């Protein structure tokens, strides 16, 4: 499957995986079986992005 924008291929998904020119996850992004990236606010109210362990 391919997704095009103005005749430019911006995303391809096939039996080898997914390739994208830009990838935007609005909630979180899971990579592999054990890591999740997401935005959060720390105790001081500062915006941060963290990688969190989600495995067993």
Secondary structure as UniProt FT lines:
FT   STRAND          2..5
FT   TURN            6..7
FT   STRAND          8..14
FT   TURN            15..16
FT   STRAND          17..20
FT   STRAND          28..31
FT   TURN            32..34
FT   STRAND          35..41
FT   TURN            43..44
FT   STRAND          47..53
//
